[in-house]
Amino acid sequence: MKRDDKNILIHIAIIDDEPLVLRNLQRKIGKSGYRVETFTDPLKALNRMEIEPFDISFTDLHMPKMDGMKVLKKIKENYPKTEVIIITGYASIENAVEAVKQGAFYYIEKPFTPEQVMLILNRAVDKVRLVNENKRLKEDLLKKNNVRKIIGISSPVRELIKIIHKVSRVNCNVLIQGESGTGKELTAMAIHFGSPRKDKPYISFNCGSFTEELISNELFGHEKGAFTGAENIKIGLLEAAQRGTVFLDEIGEMPLSMQVKLLRVIQEKKLLRVGGSDPVDLDIRVISASNKELENEIKAGRFREDLYFPLKVVKIRVLSLRAYFSRPCTHGSCPSNRPFGSRLVAY
């Protein structure tokens, strides 16, 4: 059995209604050390993939129970990381083009030589290895990322971690309130990296650091020629976070006119770049934070109530350090006067 550079087993399926083709391919590929399974029935191959998806699948184009194009479509719909190589004795330019459009890695015409098969297979294996290595590096990066770790075993810390675990799995906007330095962005990043959006961008923006014009340009981007000096299209941070998370720190500092624009984006899930006329569809999660009590800001007329509610679908309050020390441990494992204990809690 052959493994890639990171000891991930390369699992290959061969689907063809001709037993002779199956035997020849299995013999040749098997000699190279890969794990190979063969199927004369494409439906059985698809059922097998429900248990364990293959890294690479060879499939004949013309078969009685299901043709190769349908097999390709089913595999790509359910197992997009599986590379599919089409083999056929009825090759045509139209079929080859359509197969590539549907996501096929390659299209081989019968009769083919063992050398041709291994050349294409090795290319597919290289791609699988690259994808696996990229995934491993991302996982290692997340494990090493200190911002995903919260130290402490006191009741308030354990309660916060429990809330983060729950909220991260729900696709909704979150408002985090607490004093400066209490770990609001730490909490936001923990929510993002614990969510289904973890492989997509996480983008942070401090609303209190810029003028209104700069906030608009940074968040929404601009079209070419939108203003003097706008020589190219600029993608804003909201658009750059597509399918990921935007963290808006100090949201209470955002000017009222910008709050109106942000509300429209959240409600319509679309944005207009500065100087643009074509809306851009957005799929983002908004996590905002404030060291101010936004309810008081609403009463003072400095924050819009109609923006407050879509931002705080879930509201998390992060306590100050003195608050943690003022709340004694309730589970009995913390040393006296040390409510944080000594264990590391990570997620």
N, C-alpha and C positions, 0 to 999 in steps of 0.2 A: 504494500500500500504506500502510495506516495503522498508526502505532505509538503505544504509550502514552507517558506522560510520561517513562519511563526507557528509551525506544527499544527496547522489547520488542514484537516483531511480534505482532499479534492475528490468529490463524489460525482460520478458521471453516469448519465442514463443514455442508453441507445434504444430508440424506438423505430422499428421497421417491421413490416409484415413479411419480409423475406428472411427466413432463418439463416441462409447462407451469408447474407450481408451482416447479420448480427454476429455470427460466429467469427467471421474474418475481422470485424472491427473490435470485437471483445478481445480476440487474441492479440492483435497489434497494440491496442491501448493498454491492455492488462500487462503486457511485457514491460511497459514503461513504469509500472508500479502504482497506477491509479486504481481507485476503487470503482468498479464498473458493474452496473446492473443492466440487463437487457429485457425488452418487452416487445412482443409481437402485437399486443393490444394497447393502443394509446390510452384507453380509459383506465386500464390497470396501472399504467405509468402515472397518470394524474392522481389516482387514488393513493399510490405509493408516496407521492409528493406531499400529500396531506399529513403524512406521518413524519417524513423527513425530506425537505426540499433538496434538490440536486444543485450542485454548483454549475454544472454544464450539462446540457441535454442535446444529443443528436436526434433529429426526427426526420423521417421520410416525408416527402410532400404528399404522395398519393397512397392512401391506405383505405381499406373498405369501411371501417367503423368511424373514422374521423380523419380528415385530411390534415396535413402538416400545418397549414395556415391556422386552422382552428386550435390545434395543439399549441402553436406559438402564442396565439391570442390568450388562451387560458393560462398558460404559464406566466406570461408577462403581466396579466391582470392580478394574479394571486402571488407570484413569486418574482417580482421585478428584478431581483439581483441575479437570478439564474440566467446564464448566457445560453442562447439557443442557436444551434447550427443546423441549417436545413440541408438535407441531402435528397437528391432527386435524379431520376433518369429522364425526366421530361422538363428540362430546363428551358426557360424563356426569359428575355429581358424584363418583360412585364412582371413575371412572378418574382424575379430577383429584386426588382425595385420595390414591389409591394412587401416582400418579406423584410427588407431593411427598414422600410417605413414602420412596420409593425414591431420592430425592435430586435430582429434577428441579428446575431453577431456576424454570421457569414452564410454563404449559399454555395454548396458544393454540388457539382454536376457528376453524375455517374457516366461512365466508369471513372473511378479515381484511384490514384496510387496510395499506398500506405504512407509514403513520404508527404504527399499533399495533406492527408488527414492529420498527421502529427504536426505539420507546420502550423495549420490553422488551430488545432487543439492547443498547442503551446502558447499561441497568441492569446487564446481565450483564458488559459490558466494564468498568464501574466496579468490579465485584467482582473481576474478574481483575486489574485494575490494582492494587487494594488488596492482594491476595495477593502479587503480584509485588514491590510496594514493601516489604511487610513482610519478604519473603524477602531482598531486597537489603539492607535495614537490618540484619538479623541477620548476614548475611555480612560487612558492613562492620564491625559491632561486634566480630565474632570476629577479623577481620584486625587491628583496632586494639588488641585486648586484649593488653597487655604480658605477662600471665601465660602466654600461649601461646608465648612466645619464650624460647629458651634460648641464651645467648651462649657461644660457645667452639667450638674445633675440635680440642681435644686428644682423644686416644684415649678417655679415660674419658667425656668429654662425648658424643662421637660414639656410643659404645657405649650410653649411657643413652638417647639419642634413638632409636637403632635399636630398643631394647627397648620404648620407649613406643609407637612406631609399630606394633609387632607386637601388644602387649597391648591397645591401644585397639580393635583390630578383633575381639577375642575377648570374648564376653559372659561374663565370669567375675569373681569377687571378687578384689581385689588388696590385698596388704599391703605397705606401704612403710615400711622401717626406716632410721633415720639420726639423727644428732645434731640438736639444735635449730638451726634456721637454715640447714639444708642444702637446702631447697627441696622438702620433701615435699609440701606442698599445691600448689606449682607443678607438680610431676609429676602429682599427682592430677587437676588441672584439665586438663592437657595430654592425659591419657588420656581424660577425658570428652569434651572438645571434638574429639578425633580419632575418636570412636566413633560408631556409628549412633544413639546416644542424645543427640547433641550439641544437638538442637533441643528437648530436654526439660530439666526443671529440674536444676540442679547445686546441692546444698544441703550446706553445711559446718557441722559441729558439733564443738565441743571438749569431749571427755568429762571433762577435768580441771578444768573451770571451774564445775561445779554440784554441788549435793548430790544424793543418790540420788533424792529425791522430785522435784526439778526436772528431772533427766535423764529420768525416766519421763514426766513431763508434757510436756516439750519433744519427745521422740522419738515418743511414742505418742499424745499428745493426750488429751482427756477428753470424756466425755459430760456433757450438762447435768445438774446436780445430783450429780455424782460426789463432790464435797466442798464444804464451805462456801466460797461465793464463785464456784463454777462455774455461772454464770448462763446460759451458752451452750455449745454444742458447740465444741470446739477441735480443729482438724486438726493432728496432730503432724507433725514434720519428715519422718519416714519416709513417711507418707501423702502429704505435699505433694510429695515427690520422685517420685511415680508415673511410671513409664516412663523415669525419669532416673537420676541418680547421687547417692548419699549419701556424703559424706566424713566419716568419724569420726576426728577428730584426737586424738592421745594416747589411743588405745584402751586402753593399759595402765593408765590411771588409772580406768577404769570399775569401779565396785563389783561384787563377785562376784554379788550378787543380780540386778543389771541385766544381767550377762553371760548369765545363764540365760535371761532374757527375750529378749535379742537373738538368742541361739542358736535359740530357738523360732521367731522371726520368719524367720531365714535358712533353717531347715529346712522350715518349713511354708509360707513365702511368704504369710503372713497375719499380721495383728496385731489386738489387742484394745485399743481406747481405754480409758483408766482409767475404771472404772465402767461399761464396756460389756459386752454379752453377744453381740453379732453380729460375727463376724470380718470384717475388711476384706481383700480380696485385694490383694496387692502385686506389682508388677513393678519392682524396683529393682536397681541394681548397687551393691554396697557396696565402697568403697575405704577402707581404714583405715590409720592411720599411728601409729608409736610411736618415741619416742627411747630407749625401753628395749629391752633384749634380751628378747623375750617368752619365749624358751626358758628363760631364767633365772627369769623371773616365774612360769612354770609350776612349776619345781622348788621355788620358795619358797612355792607355794600361793596366789599372788596373782592368777593368771590361769588360766582353765579351758582344759585341753588340747583338750576337745571343741569349743570355740569357735575355738581357734587354727587348726585345720586347715581349716574352711570359709572362714575369713577369708583364708588364705594359699594359695588355689588357685594364684595366681602371687605370688611374693615379689620385690620390687625393693629393692635396697639403694642408698641415695643417699649418696655419699661426702662427707666434709667437705672444705672448701677446701684444707686442708693436704695431704689425700690426693691431690687433683688435682695439686698442685705437686710432690708427691714422686714422681709417676709421669710419666716423660718422654714427650714426643711420639714416636710410633713411625712416623708417616707422612711425616715430614720437612718439613712445611710450616710448623711453628710456630717463631717466632723463639726464640733461646736464652733460657732463664729465663722464658719467657712461654708456658706450656703452653695458655693459653686462646686465644692468637692474637688476631685482630682481626675475624674475620668473624662475622656473625649467622646462626645456624641457627634457622629457625622452621618450625613445622608447623601 
